[in-house]
Amino acid sequence: MNAAALVPALASAQTLPVLYSFRRCPYAMRARLALVASRVNCEIREVALRCKPPELLAASAKATVPVLVLPGGAVIEQSLEIMRWALAQSDPQHWLRPQTGSLAAMLTLISDNDEGFKRHLDRYKYPNRYRLEHAGADLAFAQDHRASASAWLLGLERRLARFSWLFGTSPSLADMAIGPFVRQFARTDEPWFGTQPWPRLTSWLARWESADGFGPMMEKYPPWQSGKPGVAWPPGQTTAPHGSIPGVALR
C-alpha cells in the first residue's frame, strides 16, 4: 500500500487520536502539555526524524512534528492548533481563560515568540546551519542573535513583575506554549543564562518545569515502527473526559 492510501485505511479502524511527536521538539512539547492537561487519551508515536514513517508523510505534507490525526482522518498539523483543539475538549485548569488579559492577548504574545524569538533562538543555538547569513563567524553571529533573543526575554521579565505567570497567578495557554522555547534557550548555555538579570523569568521557568503534566509530557519512548501499535498515552490515564473524544472543530 502506498503512503497516500495509508491515512484513510488506518483511520477507518482508529479509535483514538494519534499524535506523531518528537520528545525534544519544543512545538511537540507544547502540544503534549495541552493533551495532558485536557486528559485527552491518545496513541503517541515517537518519530525518528531521520527516518519518518510513511503514515506521517501521508497524513501531513509538511512532514514535521507534531501532527495529530483524529478518528475519522482529520489532521491537525500545527502545535498551537493541537493545543486549542485539546483544550476545547476539556480545560480544567482554565488555560484558555486567563486571570488577566484575553485569549487574543495570549495569542499575540505566542506569535511574538513563534515569529521573532524562535528565529533568534535557532540562530543562537545552531549558527552553523545559517552560514549563508554570515561570513563563517559562528560565535559572533550566535552572540548577536542571543542578544536579540535576550531583549525579548527581558520583556517577559518585566511582565512577570506583577504576577508569577504571564497572565495571572496560574498558568495559561501562553505560559505553556512559550515555556518550551525559553527552556531550550536556557539550556543552550546554562551558566550564562543563570547570570542574567531576569530572576523572575528564571523562577517562572522553574515553576513551568515542575508544573503538573511536565513529567508525563517528557516520558521517553522508542521510535515508533510503521505498522505497529503506538503507546497509549498519557501514561496512567485510562479514561477520557465524557468517555470519548469527538473530532470537533477548533473554536
C-alpha positions as YAML, in Angstrom:
chain: A
units: angstrom
residues:
- id: 1
  name: MET
  ca: [0.00, 0.00, 0.00]
- id: 2
  name: ASN
  ca: [1.40, 3.40, -0.94]
- id: 3
  name: ALA
  ca: [1.69, 6.26, 1.57]
- id: 4
  name: ALA
  ca: [-1.26, 8.20, 0.12]
- id: 5
  name: ALA
  ca: [-3.59, 5.30, 0.82]
- id: 6
  name: LEU
  ca: [-2.49, 4.80, 4.41]
- id: 7
  name: VAL
  ca: [-4.47, 7.56, 6.12]
- id: 8
  name: PRO
  ca: [-7.99, 6.55, 5.06]
- id: 9
  name: ALA
  ca: [-7.17, 2.86, 5.51]
- id: 10
  name: LEU
  ca: [-5.87, 3.32, 9.05]
- id: 11
  name: ALA
  ca: [-8.36, 5.99, 10.09]
- id: 12
  name: SER
  ca: [-11.24, 3.62, 9.45]
- id: 13
  name: ALA
  ca: [-10.05, 1.45, 12.36]
- id: 14
  name: GLN
  ca: [-8.69, 4.26, 14.54]
- id: 15
  name: THR
  ca: [-10.47, 4.85, 17.84]
- id: 16
  name: LEU
  ca: [-8.13, 7.40, 19.48]
- id: 17
  name: PRO
  ca: [-6.30, 10.47, 18.22]
- id: 18
  name: VAL
  ca: [-2.79, 9.59, 17.03]
- id: 19
  name: LEU
  ca: [-0.02, 12.03, 17.91]
- id: 20
  name: TYR
  ca: [3.20, 11.98, 15.93]
- id: 21
  name: SER
  ca: [5.78, 13.54, 18.22]
- id: 22
  name: PHE
  ca: [9.46, 14.01, 18.98]
- id: 23
  name: ARG
  ca: [10.34, 14.29, 22.64]
- id: 24
  name: ARG
  ca: [12.73, 17.26, 22.49]
- id: 25
  name: CYS
  ca: [10.92, 19.34, 19.87]
- id: 26
  name: PRO
  ca: [9.51, 22.45, 21.60]
- id: 27
  name: TYR
  ca: [6.49, 22.51, 19.29]
- id: 28
  name: ALA
  ca: [5.70, 18.89, 20.12]
- id: 29
  name: MET
  ca: [6.31, 19.57, 23.82]
- id: 30
  name: ARG
  ca: [3.64, 22.24, 23.98]
- id: 31
  name: ALA
  ca: [1.15, 20.09, 22.10]
- id: 32
  name: ARG
  ca: [1.75, 17.24, 24.55]
- id: 33
  name: LEU
  ca: [1.35, 19.58, 27.54]
- id: 34
  name: ALA
  ca: [-2.12, 20.59, 26.37]
- id: 35
  name: LEU
  ca: [-3.12, 17.00, 25.69]
- id: 36
  name: VAL
  ca: [-2.03, 16.02, 29.21]
- id: 37
  name: ALA
  ca: [-3.85, 18.99, 30.77]
- id: 38
  name: SER
  ca: [-7.06, 18.20, 28.89]
- id: 39
  name: ARG
  ca: [-6.85, 14.49, 29.76]
- id: 40
  name: VAL
  ca: [-7.29, 13.52, 26.14]
- id: 41
  name: ASN
  ca: [-6.31, 9.89, 25.56]
- id: 42
  name: CYS
  ca: [-4.09, 9.38, 22.53]
- id: 43
  name: GLU
  ca: [-1.84, 6.92, 20.83]
- id: 44
  name: ILE
  ca: [1.61, 8.52, 20.76]
- id: 45
  name: ARG
  ca: [4.09, 7.67, 18.04]
- id: 46
  name: GLU
  ca: [7.64, 8.88, 18.67]
- id: 47
  name: VAL
  ca: [9.21, 9.84, 15.34]
- id: 48
  name: ALA
  ca: [12.83, 9.31, 14.37]
- id: 49
  name: LEU
  ca: [13.34, 12.49, 12.38]
- id: 50
  name: ARG
  ca: [15.90, 10.91, 10.05]
- id: 51
  name: CYS
  ca: [13.53, 8.09, 9.15]
- id: 52
  name: LYS
  ca: [9.99, 9.44, 9.12]
- id: 53
  name: PRO
  ca: [7.28, 6.79, 8.89]
- id: 54
  name: PRO
  ca: [5.13, 6.69, 5.75]
- id: 55
  name: GLU
  ca: [1.99, 7.17, 7.87]
- id: 56
  name: LEU
  ca: [3.26, 10.60, 8.98]
- id: 57
  name: LEU
  ca: [4.21, 11.55, 5.43]
- id: 58
  name: ALA
  ca: [0.76, 10.51, 4.21]
- id: 59
  name: ALA
  ca: [-1.01, 12.46, 6.94]
- id: 60
  name: SER
  ca: [0.91, 15.70, 6.57]
- id: 61
  name: ALA
  ca: [2.70, 17.22, 3.61]
- id: 62
  name: LYS
  ca: [4.85, 19.31, 5.97]
- id: 63
  name: ALA
  ca: [6.17, 16.06, 7.49]
- id: 64
  name: THR
  ca: [7.24, 17.72, 10.73]
- id: 65
  name: VAL
  ca: [6.06, 17.07, 14.25]
- id: 66
  name: PRO
  ca: [3.70, 17.43, 15.93]
- id: 67
  name: VAL
  ca: [0.83, 16.09, 13.85]
- id: 68
  name: LEU
  ca: [-2.44, 14.91, 15.37]
- id: 69
  name: VAL
  ca: [-4.63, 12.54, 13.34]
- id: 70
  name: LEU
  ca: [-8.18, 12.35, 14.69]
- id: 71
  name: PRO
  ca: [-10.51, 9.37, 14.42]
- id: 72
  name: GLY
  ca: [-12.12, 9.69, 11.01]
- id: 73
  name: GLY
  ca: [-8.93, 11.02, 9.42]
- id: 74
  name: ALA
  ca: [-9.00, 14.78, 10.13]
- id: 75
  name: VAL
  ca: [-5.47, 16.09, 10.60]
- id: 76
  name: ILE
  ca: [-4.24, 18.96, 12.79]
- id: 77
  name: GLU
  ca: [-0.75, 19.96, 11.70]
- id: 78
  name: GLN
  ca: [0.18, 22.96, 13.86]
- id: 79
  name: SER
  ca: [1.17, 22.72, 17.51]
- id: 80
  name: LEU
  ca: [-0.88, 25.70, 18.66]
- id: 81
  name: GLU
  ca: [-3.94, 24.35, 16.88]
- id: 82
  name: ILE
  ca: [-3.42, 21.00, 18.61]
- id: 83
  name: MET
  ca: [-3.30, 22.84, 21.94]
- id: 84
  name: ARG
  ca: [-6.52, 24.69, 21.22]
- id: 85
  name: TRP
  ca: [-8.26, 21.54, 19.98]
- id: 86
  name: ALA
  ca: [-7.29, 19.63, 23.12]
- id: 87
  name: LEU
  ca: [-8.39, 22.44, 25.43]
- id: 88
  name: ALA
  ca: [-11.67, 22.71, 23.53]
- id: 89
  name: GLN
  ca: [-12.36, 19.15, 24.68]
- id: 90
  name: SER
  ca: [-11.57, 19.91, 28.32]
- id: 91
  name: ASP
  ca: [-9.82, 22.84, 30.00]
- id: 92
  name: PRO
  ca: [-9.87, 22.03, 33.74]
- id: 93
  name: GLN
  ca: [-7.00, 24.43, 34.51]
- id: 94
  name: HIS
  ca: [-8.59, 27.30, 32.53]
- id: 95
  name: TRP
  ca: [-5.62, 27.84, 30.23]
- id: 96
  name: LEU
  ca: [-7.89, 29.49, 27.65]
- id: 97
  name: ARG
  ca: [-9.42, 31.84, 30.22]
- id: 98
  name: PRO
  ca: [-6.54, 33.73, 31.84]
- id: 99
  name: GLN
  ca: [-6.94, 35.65, 35.07]
- id: 100
  name: THR
  ca: [-5.86, 38.85, 33.30]
- id: 101
  name: GLY
  ca: [-5.87, 39.73, 29.64]
- id: 102
  name: SER
  ca: [-7.63, 37.73, 26.95]
- id: 103
  name: LEU
  ca: [-7.20, 34.85, 24.55]
- id: 104
  name: ALA
  ca: [-6.33, 37.38, 21.84]
- id: 105
  name: ALA
  ca: [-3.60, 38.90, 24.01]
- id: 106
  name: MET
  ca: [-2.15, 35.46, 24.70]
- id: 107
  name: LEU
  ca: [-2.15, 34.59, 21.01]
- id: 108
  name: THR
  ca: [-0.32, 37.83, 20.24]
- id: 109
  name: LEU
  ca: [2.41, 37.03, 22.76]
- id: 110
  name: ILE
  ca: [2.69, 33.48, 21.44]
- id: 111
  name: SER
  ca: [3.00, 34.84, 17.90]
- id: 112
  name: ASP
  ca: [5.83, 37.11, 19.05]
- id: 113
  name: ASN
  ca: [7.55, 34.01, 20.43]
- id: 114
  name: ASP
  ca: [6.99, 31.90, 17.34]
- id: 115
  name: GLU
  ca: [7.87, 34.52, 14.74]
- id: 116
  name: GLY
  ca: [10.55, 36.58, 16.48]
- id: 117
  name: PHE
  ca: [12.13, 34.91, 19.48]
- id: 118
  name: LYS
  ca: [12.25, 31.50, 17.79]
- id: 119
  name: ARG
  ca: [14.16, 32.93, 14.82]
- id: 120
  name: HIS
  ca: [16.87, 34.32, 17.13]
- id: 121
  name: LEU
  ca: [16.87, 31.15, 19.25]
- id: 122
  name: ASP
  ca: [17.59, 28.96, 16.23]
- id: 123
  name: ARG
  ca: [20.48, 31.15, 15.09]
- id: 124
  name: TYR
  ca: [21.92, 31.31, 18.60]
- id: 125
  name: LYS
  ca: [21.70, 27.58, 19.16]
- id: 126
  name: TYR
  ca: [22.62, 26.41, 15.63]
- id: 127
  name: PRO
  ca: [24.76, 29.14, 13.99]
- id: 128
  name: ASN
  ca: [26.39, 26.59, 11.69]
- id: 129
  name: ARG
  ca: [23.03, 26.00, 9.99]
- id: 130
  name: TYR
  ca: [22.84, 29.62, 8.87]
- id: 131
  name: ARG
  ca: [26.21, 30.24, 7.29]
- id: 132
  name: LEU
  ca: [24.59, 31.73, 4.21]
- id: 133
  name: GLU
  ca: [23.56, 34.57, 6.56]
- id: 134
  name: HIS
  ca: [27.07, 35.31, 7.84]
- id: 135
  name: ALA
  ca: [30.72, 35.06, 6.82]
- id: 136
  name: GLY
  ca: [31.58, 31.96, 8.83]
- id: 137
  name: ALA
  ca: [31.93, 33.77, 12.15]
- id: 138
  name: ASP
  ca: [29.65, 31.40, 14.06]
- id: 139
  name: LEU
  ca: [30.40, 32.79, 17.51]
- id: 140
  name: ALA
  ca: [29.77, 36.44, 16.68]
- id: 141
  name: PHE
  ca: [26.63, 35.52, 14.73]
- id: 142
  name: ALA
  ca: [25.32, 33.43, 17.65]
- id: 143
  name: GLN
  ca: [26.04, 36.17, 20.18]
- id: 144
  name: ASP
  ca: [24.22, 38.77, 18.09]
- id: 145
  name: HIS
  ca: [21.12, 36.60, 17.99]
- id: 146
  name: ARG
  ca: [21.45, 35.76, 21.67]
- id: 147
  name: ALA
  ca: [21.36, 39.48, 22.40]
- id: 148
  name: SER
  ca: [18.24, 39.94, 20.27]
- id: 149
  name: ALA
  ca: [16.52, 36.98, 21.94]
- id: 150
  name: SER
  ca: [17.54, 38.30, 25.35]
- id: 151
  name: ALA
  ca: [15.87, 41.62, 24.69]
- id: 152
  name: TRP
  ca: [12.56, 39.81, 24.18]
- id: 153
  name: LEU
  ca: [13.08, 37.72, 27.33]
- id: 154
  name: LEU
  ca: [13.62, 40.91, 29.32]
- id: 155
  name: GLY
  ca: [10.13, 41.86, 28.22]
- id: 156
  name: LEU
  ca: [8.84, 38.67, 29.83]
- id: 157
  name: GLU
  ca: [10.84, 39.53, 32.94]
- id: 158
  name: ARG
  ca: [9.01, 42.87, 33.16]
- id: 159
  name: ARG
  ca: [5.65, 41.21, 32.58]
- id: 160
  name: LEU
  ca: [6.34, 38.80, 35.46]
- id: 161
  name: ALA
  ca: [6.84, 41.69, 37.89]
- id: 162
  name: ARG
  ca: [3.09, 41.73, 38.58]
- id: 163
  name: PHE
  ca: [2.20, 38.03, 38.65]
- id: 164
  name: SER
  ca: [4.02, 34.72, 38.90]
- id: 165
  name: TRP
  ca: [2.70, 33.62, 35.49]
- id: 166
  name: LEU
  ca: [2.41, 35.58, 32.27]
- id: 167
  name: PHE
  ca: [-1.31, 36.29, 32.57]
- id: 168
  name: GLY
  ca: [-2.00, 35.96, 36.27]
- id: 169
  name: THR
  ca: [-1.35, 33.79, 39.29]
- id: 170
  name: SER
  ca: [-1.93, 30.50, 37.47]
- id: 171
  name: PRO
  ca: [-0.59, 29.01, 34.23]
- id: 172
  name: SER
  ca: [-2.23, 29.90, 30.94]
- id: 173
  name: LEU
  ca: [-2.04, 28.89, 27.30]
- id: 174
  name: ALA
  ca: [0.71, 31.48, 26.83]
- id: 175
  name: ASP
  ca: [2.93, 30.07, 29.59]
- id: 176
  name: MET
  ca: [2.63, 26.54, 28.28]
- id: 177
  name: ALA
  ca: [3.12, 27.49, 24.64]
- id: 178
  name: ILE
  ca: [6.18, 29.68, 25.26]
- id: 179
  name: GLY
  ca: [7.86, 27.67, 28.01]
- id: 180
  name: PRO
  ca: [9.47, 25.01, 25.77]
- id: 181
  name: PHE
  ca: [11.31, 27.67, 23.77]
- id: 182
  name: VAL
  ca: [12.59, 29.56, 26.82]
- id: 183
  name: ARG
  ca: [13.75, 26.21, 28.23]
- id: 184
  name: GLN
  ca: [15.65, 25.49, 25.02]
- id: 185
  name: PHE
  ca: [17.26, 28.94, 25.12]
- id: 186
  name: ALA
  ca: [18.27, 28.49, 28.77]
- id: 187
  name: ARG
  ca: [19.82, 25.08, 28.12]
- id: 188
  name: THR
  ca: [21.97, 26.33, 25.25]
- id: 189
  name: ASP
  ca: [24.35, 27.90, 27.79]
- id: 190
  name: GLU
  ca: [23.03, 27.34, 31.30]
- id: 191
  name: PRO
  ca: [25.90, 29.05, 33.20]
- id: 192
  name: TRP
  ca: [25.48, 32.21, 31.10]
- id: 193
  name: PHE
  ca: [21.67, 32.13, 31.42]
- id: 194
  name: GLY
  ca: [21.95, 31.89, 35.19]
- id: 195
  name: THR
  ca: [23.96, 35.11, 35.42]
- id: 196
  name: GLN
  ca: [21.48, 37.29, 33.52]
- id: 197
  name: PRO
  ca: [19.22, 39.94, 35.11]
- id: 198
  name: TRP
  ca: [15.99, 38.00, 34.88]
- id: 199
  name: PRO
  ca: [15.35, 36.39, 38.29]
- id: 200
  name: ARG
  ca: [11.58, 36.37, 37.77]
- id: 201
  name: LEU
  ca: [11.97, 34.63, 34.41]
- id: 202
  name: THR
  ca: [14.29, 32.05, 35.97]
- id: 203
  name: SER
  ca: [11.75, 31.34, 38.72]
- id: 204
  name: TRP
  ca: [8.95, 31.19, 36.15]
- id: 205
  name: LEU
  ca: [10.90, 28.62, 34.11]
- id: 206
  name: ALA
  ca: [11.50, 26.52, 37.23]
- id: 207
  name: ARG
  ca: [7.77, 26.59, 38.00]
- id: 208
  name: TRP
  ca: [7.00, 25.67, 34.40]
- id: 209
  name: GLU
  ca: [9.32, 22.64, 34.60]
- id: 210
  name: SER
  ca: [7.70, 21.49, 37.86]
- id: 211
  name: ALA
  ca: [4.10, 22.09, 36.75]
- id: 212
  name: ASP
  ca: [1.56, 19.28, 36.63]
- id: 213
  name: GLY
  ca: [1.92, 17.40, 33.39]
- id: 214
  name: PHE
  ca: [5.61, 18.08, 32.79]
- id: 215
  name: GLY
  ca: [6.69, 14.59, 33.84]
- id: 216
  name: PRO
  ca: [4.19, 12.70, 31.65]
- id: 217
  name: MET
  ca: [4.89, 15.11, 28.80]
- id: 218
  name: MET
  ca: [8.61, 14.23, 28.90]
- id: 219
  name: GLU
  ca: [8.26, 10.43, 29.14]
- id: 220
  name: LYS
  ca: [10.74, 8.66, 26.85]
- id: 221
  name: TYR
  ca: [9.57, 6.24, 24.17]
- id: 222
  name: PRO
  ca: [11.46, 4.32, 21.48]
- id: 223
  name: PRO
  ca: [10.89, 5.39, 17.88]
- id: 224
  name: TRP
  ca: [7.62, 4.05, 16.56]
- id: 225
  name: GLN
  ca: [7.81, 1.32, 13.94]
- id: 226
  name: SER
  ca: [5.49, 1.60, 10.96]
- id: 227
  name: GLY
  ca: [2.57, -0.80, 11.09]
- id: 228
  name: LYS
  ca: [2.89, -1.49, 14.82]
- id: 229
  name: PRO
  ca: [0.71, -0.18, 17.67]
- id: 230
  name: GLY
  ca: [1.76, 3.07, 19.27]
- id: 231
  name: VAL
  ca: [1.85, 3.75, 23.01]
- id: 232
  name: ALA
  ca: [-1.33, 4.53, 24.94]
- id: 233
  name: TRP
  ca: [-0.78, 8.00, 26.31]
- id: 234
  name: PRO
  ca: [-0.65, 9.87, 28.69]
- id: 235
  name: PRO
  ca: [0.75, 7.15, 30.96]
- id: 236
  name: GLY
  ca: [-1.54, 6.00, 33.75]
- id: 237
  name: GLN
  ca: [-4.64, 7.51, 32.17]
- id: 238
  name: THR
  ca: [-7.34, 5.07, 31.21]
- id: 239
  name: THR
  ca: [-10.44, 7.13, 30.51]
- id: 240
  name: ALA
  ca: [-11.01, 10.30, 28.56]
- id: 241
  name: PRO
  ca: [-13.40, 13.06, 29.67]
- id: 242
  name: HIS
  ca: [-17.02, 12.13, 28.99]
- id: 243
  name: GLY
  ca: [-15.88, 8.74, 27.66]
- id: 244
  name: SER
  ca: [-14.84, 9.74, 24.15]
- id: 245
  name: ILE
  ca: [-13.05, 12.41, 22.15]
- id: 246
  name: PRO
  ca: [-15.06, 13.72, 19.22]
- id: 247
  name: GLY
  ca: [-13.31, 15.20, 16.20]
- id: 248
  name: VAL
  ca: [-14.68, 18.70, 16.78]
- id: 249
  name: ALA
  ca: [-13.62, 21.86, 15.04]
- id: 250
  name: LEU
  ca: [-11.39, 24.43, 16.69]
- id: 251
  name: ARG
  ca: [-13.09, 27.23, 18.48]
...
